[in-house]
Amino acid sequence: MNGSKKLRIAGWVLSGLLSAFLILASALGKFTDWEGKAEMFAKLGWTEDVMFTIGVVEVAIAVLFLIPRTAFVAAILLAAYLGGA
């Protein structure tokens, strides 16, 4: 196995981990109901509908990040999304 193939595999693994984190750790909390969710979002000034939409955007960015042709655009969108946080 040459160095180029190892780098490609490492890139895919890191991309998969990032996408899994965005979907499982971040977006999933916006889709599920849990105790205190409405109060916490109200305290932040957001409705649950807005948070659901943000969860959809996170999943869309994560999926785009896994597609090689759209990974660059997804990286820009992800940087803009996280930069605004």
ABEGO torsion letter per residue (X at the ends): XBAAAAAAAAAAAAAAAAAAAAAAAAAAAAABBBBGAAAAAAAAGBBAAAAAAAAAAAAAAAAAAABAAAAAAAAAAAAAAAAAX
